[in-house]
């Protein structure tokens, strides 16, 4: 255990050093005890993942080892293309001799498919799924009871053309209990910024590169952890997700969920980082004020209507269904805009003398 508990700042890095470490008899035996004959192949997959990522090549080898060991204990592959689990590099801040420094560490992250597979293994879930929600698909949402009604667009091309407004997770247990958990896109973005300093500060990481995938994982994880029964494996997965595993002592008790972790991407900021955040916030505030001033300067003088607004006004006039609605809209039209005044007058006549008769009713039914 001495190899794992040494100071992170002095831990070796590099693929060659990692390969020697993971293929030592003592370490290889730990993977074999967990995975049997698959242990050696799992070590090879870890080395492949590290070799394909320049940041992981320079990461602390102990953190890579413990992240891989957690994945092995959950029997989840760490190939990033499969989406079950990931070993992700992060810059960790640490204090040494009174000065803050940075180092690369490896963080374990669960994938959406990983949570689904662990839920299925427990034997308690008969159905589990998550999806994005497009504009117009959420018909009813009662926040008190949690009741939600969705009408999903069936045409794939039409659905892809709609904006994503949120993400939802659903599960049904074998005893019939079911639950859904929904987050809007804005809530998901706020969640990402709260729990990932990398995304909040630099706009980088998995939340930047694979936002939909991370969003699906988030609603699935929260739905399971808040509302579903959790097996030991699921409890462990919720605990270690997005954490640097500090020790391999959890191997001593396969049923334990007491795992020493550190959340590298959600650490308390240093004074320097807080100052940088304030500078960034001030810069964004100035840019927003400058943009607002530019927009104001581009607006037409009071009493005039821009071409874009005028076109929009024609659409609004045409959409009016009642005279009171039309009267309210008339107050927004400049007194010297004769074209809009004519359109307004024509619409007023149309509403005052609606068509009648069987022919009109027949046309309505055809439409």
VEXKOLSE-352292 format. One record per residue (C-alpha): x, y, z; residue in one letter; residue number from 1. Coordinates in pm, 1 decimal. Last residue first. Layout:
// VEXKOLSE-352292
SITE;X;Y;Z;a;NUM
...
// end
This chain:
// VEXKOLSE-352292
SITE;-5799.9;2319.3;-4353.0;x;367
SITE;-6075.7;2117.3;-4521.1;x;366
SITE;-6298.8;2162.8;-4217.9;x;365
SITE;-6255.0;2541.4;-4235.7;x;364
SITE;-6334.2;2536.7;-4607.1;x;363
SITE;-6662.4;2352.3;-4539.4;x;362
SITE;-6755.6;2603.9;-4271.6;x;361
SITE;-6698.2;2891.7;-4515.8;x;360
SITE;-6914.0;2725.7;-4782.9;x;359
SITE;-7186.8;2648.8;-4531.3;x;358
SITE;-7238.0;3009.2;-4440.9;x;357
SITE;-7045.6;3290.7;-4278.1;x;356
SITE;-6746.7;3514.2;-4341.5;x;355
SITE;-6646.4;3744.9;-4051.2;x;354
SITE;-6749.4;4111.8;-4073.4;x;353
SITE;-6587.9;4298.1;-3782.0;x;352
SITE;-6280.5;4071.5;-3781.8;x;351
SITE;-6216.6;4127.0;-4153.0;x;350
SITE;-6283.1;4498.2;-4122.9;x;349
SITE;-6028.6;4529.5;-3842.4;x;348
SITE;-5775.9;4326.8;-4042.7;x;347
SITE;-5810.0;4569.2;-4334.1;x;346
SITE;-5767.0;4868.6;-4100.2;x;345
SITE;-5452.4;4720.7;-3944.2;x;344
SITE;-5301.3;4649.1;-4285.5;x;343
SITE;-5377.5;5009.2;-4387.3;x;342
SITE;-5218.5;5143.4;-4066.8;x;341
SITE;-4915.3;4920.0;-4127.0;x;340
SITE;-4864.1;5079.9;-4467.4;x;339
SITE;-4931.2;5430.4;-4329.9;x;338
SITE;-4656.3;5426.0;-4066.9;x;337
SITE;-4691.1;5785.5;-3939.0;x;336
SITE;-4883.8;5699.3;-3620.9;x;335
SITE;-4622.9;5443.3;-3512.0;x;334
SITE;-4776.8;5098.2;-3439.2;x;333
SITE;-4752.1;4970.0;-3079.9;x;332
SITE;-5093.9;5103.2;-2976.2;x;331
SITE;-5253.3;4911.6;-3265.7;x;330
SITE;-5152.5;4582.7;-3100.7;x;329
SITE;-5385.7;4645.8;-2809.5;x;328
SITE;-5670.8;4725.8;-3048.0;x;327
SITE;-5606.3;4404.8;-3245.1;x;326
SITE;-5641.7;4192.9;-2930.7;x;325
SITE;-5965.1;4374.8;-2844.7;x;324
SITE;-6090.3;4310.1;-3202.2;x;323
SITE;-6031.7;3933.8;-3183.6;x;322
SITE;-5822.9;3666.6;-3362.2;x;321
SITE;-5498.1;3853.9;-3432.6;x;320
SITE;-5248.3;3643.0;-3630.7;x;319
SITE;-5249.7;3870.3;-3938.7;x;318
SITE;-5161.6;4172.0;-3726.1;x;317
SITE;-4876.7;3977.7;-3561.3;x;316
SITE;-4735.2;3870.1;-3898.1;x;315
SITE;-4750.8;4228.8;-4030.8;x;314
SITE;-4576.3;4345.7;-3712.1;x;313
SITE;-4290.8;4098.7;-3768.2;x;312
SITE;-4231.1;4247.3;-4112.1;x;311
SITE;-4225.6;4594.6;-3958.7;x;310
SITE;-3986.1;4482.1;-3687.5;x;309
SITE;-3741.0;4348.0;-3946.5;x;308
SITE;-3774.3;4653.8;-4173.3;x;307
SITE;-3715.9;4887.3;-3873.2;x;306
SITE;-4011.7;5094.0;-3750.9;x;305
SITE;-3977.4;5464.8;-3682.8;x;304
SITE;-4143.2;5660.4;-3400.3;x;303
SITE;-3834.6;5658.5;-3181.1;x;302
SITE;-3517.2;5648.9;-3390.2;x;301
SITE;-3415.6;5312.8;-3539.7;x;300
SITE;-3204.4;5079.5;-3320.4;x;299
SITE;-2838.2;5044.4;-3417.3;x;298
SITE;-2714.1;5265.2;-3135.5;x;297
SITE;-2906.1;5056.1;-2880.6;x;296
SITE;-2754.8;4736.3;-3015.5;x;295
SITE;-2405.8;4884.9;-2984.3;x;294
SITE;-2480.9;4993.5;-2625.4;x;293
SITE;-2604.7;4644.1;-2535.5;x;292
SITE;-2291.3;4491.5;-2686.9;x;291
SITE;-2072.2;4729.4;-2484.5;x;290
SITE;-2259.8;4642.3;-2163.5;x;289
SITE;-2225.4;4268.3;-2234.5;x;288
SITE;-1852.4;4309.6;-2305.7;x;287
SITE;-1806.1;4504.0;-1980.8;x;286
SITE;-1989.0;4236.6;-1780.5;x;285
SITE;-1787.9;3958.4;-1947.3;x;284
SITE;-1463.8;4136.9;-1855.2;x;283
SITE;-1578.9;4188.7;-1496.0;x;282
SITE;-1671.8;3819.2;-1466.6;x;281
SITE;-1333.3;3715.6;-1611.1;x;280
SITE;-1148.3;3939.2;-1365.3;x;279
SITE;-1353.1;3796.1;-1078.5;x;278
SITE;-1278.7;3440.0;-1193.7;x;277
SITE;-904.4;3518.5;-1218.8;x;276
SITE;-909.3;3654.7;-862.7;x;275
SITE;-1083.6;3336.2;-743.4;x;274
SITE;-823.3;3127.5;-924.9;x;273
SITE;-536.9;3315.8;-757.0;x;272
SITE;-697.9;3277.3;-414.2;x;271
SITE;-727.1;2902.3;-472.6;x;270
SITE;-1061.6;2751.1;-567.2;x;269
SITE;-1229.2;2484.8;-358.2;x;268
SITE;-1207.5;2161.7;-553.3;x;267
SITE;-1477.7;2042.4;-792.1;x;266
SITE;-1266.1;1899.7;-1074.1;x;265
SITE;-1035.6;1714.9;-836.2;x;264
SITE;-1309.5;1550.9;-632.2;x;263
SITE;-1103.2;1356.3;-379.7;x;262
SITE;-1183.4;1003.3;-273.1;x;261
SITE;-1112.7;751.6;1.8;x;260
SITE;-1367.7;474.4;-41.9;x;259
SITE;-1613.4;367.4;226.8;x;258
SITE;-1865.4;190.5;2.3;x;257
SITE;-1758.8;-149.6;129.1;x;256
SITE;-1890.4;-479.1;-8.4;x;255
SITE;-1562.8;-592.7;-171.0;x;254
SITE;-1376.0;-537.0;158.8;x;253
SITE;-994.2;-533.4;142.5;x;252
SITE;-1012.5;-403.9;-214.2;x;251
SITE;-1140.2;-70.9;-78.4;x;250
SITE;-783.1;-10.1;43.3;x;249
SITE;-678.3;91.9;-309.6;x;248
SITE;-622.8;452.8;-203.9;x;247
SITE;-677.2;812.6;-317.2;x;246
SITE;-937.8;756.3;-588.0;x;245
SITE;-969.4;1079.7;-784.9;x;244
SITE;-1340.8;1145.3;-821.8;x;243
SITE;-1584.6;1218.6;-1106.2;x;242
SITE;-1808.1;922.9;-1009.2;x;241
SITE;-1665.7;751.8;-700.9;x;240
SITE;-1972.0;782.1;-475.4;x;239
SITE;-2242.7;720.5;-736.0;x;238
SITE;-2055.4;412.1;-862.6;x;237
SITE;-2011.0;273.0;-510.7;x;236
SITE;-2381.1;308.5;-437.2;x;235
SITE;-2460.7;145.1;-771.8;x;234
SITE;-2231.8;-150.5;-697.1;x;233
SITE;-2375.2;-192.9;-346.0;x;232
SITE;-2725.6;-199.1;-500.4;x;231
SITE;-2926.0;121.3;-504.1;x;230
SITE;-3306.8;135.1;-492.1;x;229
SITE;-3439.5;426.0;-702.0;x;228
SITE;-3559.2;780.9;-633.2;x;227
SITE;-3273.9;1016.4;-548.4;x;226
SITE;-2968.1;811.0;-651.9;x;225
SITE;-3136.9;656.2;-957.2;x;224
SITE;-3292.8;977.9;-1086.4;x;223
SITE;-2975.9;1175.2;-1014.6;x;222
SITE;-2752.5;927.6;-1198.0;x;221
SITE;-2984.8;903.3;-1497.9;x;220
SITE;-3032.8;1282.3;-1518.8;x;219
SITE;-2654.6;1329.5;-1503.5;x;218
SITE;-2563.1;1052.7;-1748.2;x;217
SITE;-2798.8;1194.8;-2010.1;x;216
SITE;-2645.7;1541.9;-1960.2;x;215
SITE;-2291.2;1405.3;-1983.7;x;214
SITE;-2375.0;1239.1;-2317.7;x;213
SITE;-2544.1;1554.9;-2448.4;x;212
SITE;-2244.5;1772.4;-2339.6;x;211
SITE;-1972.4;1558.1;-2498.9;x;210
SITE;-1681.1;1791.0;-2580.5;x;209
SITE;-1767.6;2081.8;-2351.0;x;208
SITE;-1900.8;1886.9;-2052.1;x;207
SITE;-1626.7;1631.0;-2116.6;x;206
SITE;-1354.7;1888.3;-2058.7;x;205
SITE;-1323.1;2255.7;-2153.5;x;204
SITE;-1513.5;2583.5;-2110.5;x;203
SITE;-1211.0;2729.3;-1930.7;x;202
SITE;-1351.1;2851.3;-1598.3;x;201
SITE;-1690.7;2685.3;-1563.4;x;200
SITE;-1600.2;2374.2;-1765.6;x;199
SITE;-1280.0;2307.8;-1571.4;x;198
SITE;-1449.1;2403.3;-1243.1;x;197
SITE;-1697.8;2122.8;-1298.8;x;196
SITE;-1973.3;2073.5;-1040.9;x;195
SITE;-2138.2;2415.7;-1041.2;x;194
SITE;-2074.2;2493.8;-1408.0;x;193
SITE;-2219.1;2159.8;-1519.4;x;192
SITE;-2524.3;2199.3;-1294.2;x;191
SITE;-2590.5;2549.3;-1433.4;x;190
SITE;-2577.3;2406.4;-1787.6;x;189
SITE;-2816.5;2127.5;-1687.7;x;188
SITE;-3059.8;2373.5;-1530.8;x;187
SITE;-3051.9;2582.1;-1850.2;x;186
SITE;-3113.3;2272.2;-2064.4;x;185
SITE;-3412.6;2185.9;-1846.3;x;184
SITE;-3391.1;1892.2;-1607.1;x;183
SITE;-3638.1;1603.4;-1578.6;x;182
SITE;-3657.0;1296.5;-1352.9;x;181
SITE;-3910.4;1020.0;-1414.7;x;180
SITE;-4025.0;746.7;-1175.5;x;179
SITE;-4183.5;403.6;-1188.5;x;178
SITE;-4292.2;148.2;-930.3;x;177
SITE;-4424.0;-173.0;-1090.5;x;176
SITE;-4256.6;-428.1;-859.2;x;175
SITE;-3992.9;-502.2;-1127.1;x;174
SITE;-3893.9;-137.2;-1115.8;x;173
SITE;-3961.2;116.2;-1389.0;x;172
SITE;-3712.1;384.3;-1484.5;x;171
SITE;-3718.2;717.7;-1663.8;x;170
SITE;-3460.1;991.4;-1724.2;x;169
SITE;-3532.4;1326.9;-1889.5;x;168
SITE;-3323.0;1593.5;-2063.5;x;167
SITE;-3407.4;1951.6;-2157.8;x;166
SITE;-3501.8;2213.2;-2420.3;x;165
SITE;-3324.4;2063.6;-2724.0;x;164
SITE;-3416.5;2275.0;-3028.9;x;163
SITE;-3620.6;2116.4;-3306.8;x;162
SITE;-3475.8;2020.6;-3647.4;x;161
SITE;-3371.3;1681.0;-3513.3;x;160
SITE;-3735.6;1602.0;-3437.3;x;159
SITE;-3852.6;1683.3;-3789.6;x;158
SITE;-3588.6;1455.9;-3942.0;x;157
SITE;-3665.8;1173.3;-3698.4;x;156
SITE;-4046.7;1185.3;-3748.3;x;155
SITE;-4198.1;1051.2;-3426.0;x;154
SITE;-4209.1;1373.0;-3224.3;x;153
SITE;-4241.8;1281.5;-2856.5;x;152
SITE;-4558.0;1372.4;-2667.9;x;151
SITE;-4452.6;1404.8;-2305.1;x;150
SITE;-4661.0;1429.1;-1987.0;x;149
SITE;-4490.3;1473.5;-1652.1;x;148
SITE;-4613.9;1416.9;-1296.5;x;147
SITE;-4353.2;1507.7;-1033.8;x;146
SITE;-4627.3;1566.4;-779.1;x;145
SITE;-4514.9;1914.7;-676.4;x;144
SITE;-4328.2;2007.9;-994.9;x;143
SITE;-4628.5;1929.8;-1215.1;x;142
SITE;-4499.5;1917.7;-1573.3;x;141
SITE;-4730.3;1906.7;-1876.0;x;140
SITE;-4688.0;1904.0;-2254.1;x;139
SITE;-4312.8;1849.7;-2289.2;x;138
SITE;-4255.5;1764.1;-2657.3;x;137
SITE;-4292.3;2116.7;-2800.5;x;136
SITE;-3918.3;2191.2;-2822.2;x;135
SITE;-3717.7;1871.0;-2794.2;x;134
SITE;-3648.0;1653.5;-2490.7;x;133
SITE;-3322.6;1457.5;-2470.9;x;132
SITE;-3341.4;1094.7;-2371.1;x;131
SITE;-3296.4;855.1;-2080.1;x;130
SITE;-3389.3;488.5;-2032.3;x;129
SITE;-3449.9;224.5;-1766.7;x;128
SITE;-3687.6;-72.5;-1771.0;x;127
SITE;-3735.1;-383.9;-1555.3;x;126
SITE;-3514.1;-255.7;-1274.2;x;125
SITE;-3459.3;-459.1;-956.6;x;124
SITE;-3228.2;-725.7;-1101.9;x;123
SITE;-2919.2;-544.7;-971.2;x;122
SITE;-2741.8;-614.4;-1299.6;x;121
SITE;-2984.0;-389.4;-1488.6;x;120
SITE;-2903.1;-93.9;-1261.0;x;119
SITE;-2529.4;-156.0;-1305.4;x;118
SITE;-2575.6;-161.8;-1684.5;x;117
SITE;-2775.3;161.4;-1692.7;x;116
SITE;-2521.0;340.9;-1472.5;x;115
SITE;-2237.6;228.1;-1700.3;x;114
SITE;-2426.2;323.0;-2016.9;x;113
SITE;-2446.8;683.9;-1897.4;x;112
SITE;-2073.1;689.5;-1825.9;x;111
SITE;-1902.3;685.6;-1487.4;x;110
SITE;-1593.0;895.7;-1438.7;x;109
SITE;-1265.9;810.2;-1265.8;x;108
SITE;-1017.0;1095.9;-1239.4;x;107
SITE;-652.1;1077.6;-1336.4;x;106
SITE;-416.2;1342.8;-1201.6;x;105
SITE;-206.0;1606.3;-1375.3;x;104
SITE;-22.9;1847.7;-1147.9;x;103
SITE;-53.7;2213.5;-1054.9;x;102
SITE;115.8;2421.3;-782.0;x;101
SITE;8.2;2650.8;-498.6;x;100
SITE;293.4;2777.1;-278.8;x;99
SITE;340.6;2745.4;98.4;x;98
SITE;599.2;2469.2;73.7;x;97
SITE;367.6;2264.0;-148.8;x;96
SITE;-6.5;2324.4;-178.7;x;95
SITE;-195.2;2130.9;-443.7;x;94
SITE;-409.7;2223.4;-743.8;x;93
SITE;-521.4;1936.1;-967.3;x;92
SITE;-523.8;1961.2;-1345.8;x;91
SITE;-746.7;1684.1;-1473.9;x;90
SITE;-707.2;1370.5;-1686.4;x;89
SITE;-1009.9;1141.3;-1743.1;x;88
SITE;-1031.7;764.7;-1701.1;x;87
SITE;-1373.9;676.7;-1837.9;x;86
SITE;-1663.2;438.5;-1781.1;x;85
SITE;-1945.3;275.6;-1979.9;x;84
SITE;-1939.7;487.9;-2298.5;x;83
SITE;-1800.0;228.8;-2540.9;x;82
SITE;-1573.4;468.2;-2733.0;x;81
SITE;-1401.3;575.5;-2411.1;x;80
SITE;-1262.9;220.3;-2355.3;x;79
SITE;-1279.3;192.1;-1975.4;x;78
SITE;-1469.9;-138.2;-1961.7;x;77
SITE;-1695.0;-183.3;-1656.6;x;76
SITE;-1660.0;-478.1;-1416.2;x;75
SITE;-1744.9;-257.4;-1114.9;x;74
SITE;-1426.0;-371.8;-937.6;x;73
SITE;-1240.4;-329.6;-1269.7;x;72
SITE;-1357.5;31.7;-1304.5;x;71
SITE;-1243.7;97.4;-945.8;x;70
SITE;-904.8;-59.4;-1022.9;x;69
SITE;-862.6;154.1;-1334.6;x;68
SITE;-919.9;469.7;-1130.8;x;67
SITE;-678.6;337.0;-864.0;x;66
SITE;-405.4;271.3;-1122.9;x;65
SITE;-447.5;601.8;-1305.6;x;64
SITE;-432.8;786.0;-971.9;x;63
SITE;-112.4;598.8;-881.5;x;62
SITE;39.3;682.5;-1221.4;x;61
SITE;14.2;1060.5;-1170.4;x;60
SITE;-73.0;1203.4;-1510.7;x;59
SITE;177.7;1287.9;-1784.1;x;58
SITE;62.3;1019.7;-2027.7;x;57
SITE;-294.8;1104.3;-1925.9;x;56
SITE;-252.4;1449.9;-2079.7;x;55
SITE;-120.7;1307.3;-2407.2;x;54
SITE;-416.1;1070.1;-2444.3;x;53
SITE;-385.1;767.0;-2675.8;x;52
SITE;-114.6;600.1;-2464.7;x;51
SITE;-330.8;627.9;-2153.1;x;50
SITE;-626.1;452.2;-2317.1;x;49
SITE;-403.8;179.1;-2462.6;x;48
SITE;-232.3;126.0;-2125.1;x;47
SITE;-570.5;81.7;-1958.5;x;46
SITE;-681.2;-162.2;-2230.1;x;45
SITE;-367.6;-371.6;-2169.5;x;44
SITE;-444.8;-382.7;-1796.4;x;43
SITE;-797.1;-508.7;-1879.6;x;42
SITE;-651.3;-783.0;-2098.1;x;41
SITE;-439.1;-905.4;-1807.0;x;40
SITE;-739.6;-909.6;-1572.1;x;39
SITE;-982.4;-1087.6;-1805.9;x;38
SITE;-859.5;-1426.9;-1682.6;x;37
SITE;-1003.4;-1354.1;-1338.3;x;36
SITE;-1155.8;-1008.2;-1312.2;x;35
SITE;-1112.7;-914.5;-945.9;x;34
SITE;-832.2;-1148.5;-837.2;x;33
SITE;-664.5;-1098.1;-1176.7;x;32
SITE;-664.9;-720.1;-1131.1;x;31
SITE;-499.5;-755.1;-791.3;x;30
SITE;-253.3;-1014.9;-924.9;x;29
SITE;-130.1;-772.7;-1190.8;x;28
SITE;-46.1;-518.8;-918.9;x;27
SITE;165.6;-759.8;-711.4;x;26
SITE;327.4;-926.1;-1015.6;x;25
SITE;439.3;-600.8;-1178.5;x;24
SITE;256.4;-539.5;-1503.9;x;23
SITE;82.1;-225.8;-1378.6;x;22
SITE;408.5;-65.9;-1258.5;x;21
SITE;619.0;-150.3;-1565.4;x;20
SITE;341.9;-26.6;-1793.8;x;19
SITE;305.4;292.6;-1589.1;x;18
SITE;679.8;366.9;-1611.2;x;17
SITE;672.3;317.0;-1988.4;x;16
SITE;353.0;521.0;-2028.1;x;15
SITE;481.5;823.2;-1837.4;x;14
SITE;447.6;950.9;-1480.3;x;13
SITE;614.5;883.4;-1146.2;x;12
SITE;467.2;996.4;-812.2;x;11
SITE;663.7;1275.6;-642.8;x;10
SITE;384.4;1535.7;-634.8;x;9
SITE;129.7;1268.8;-539.9;x;8
SITE;304.4;1208.1;-208.5;x;7
SITE;314.4;834.2;-130.1;x;6
SITE;-5.9;653.4;-30.2;x;5
SITE;-31.2;430.2;-334.8;x;4
SITE;320.1;282.3;-335.5;x;3
SITE;305.3;227.6;39.9;x;2
SITE;0.0;0.0;0.0;x;1
// end
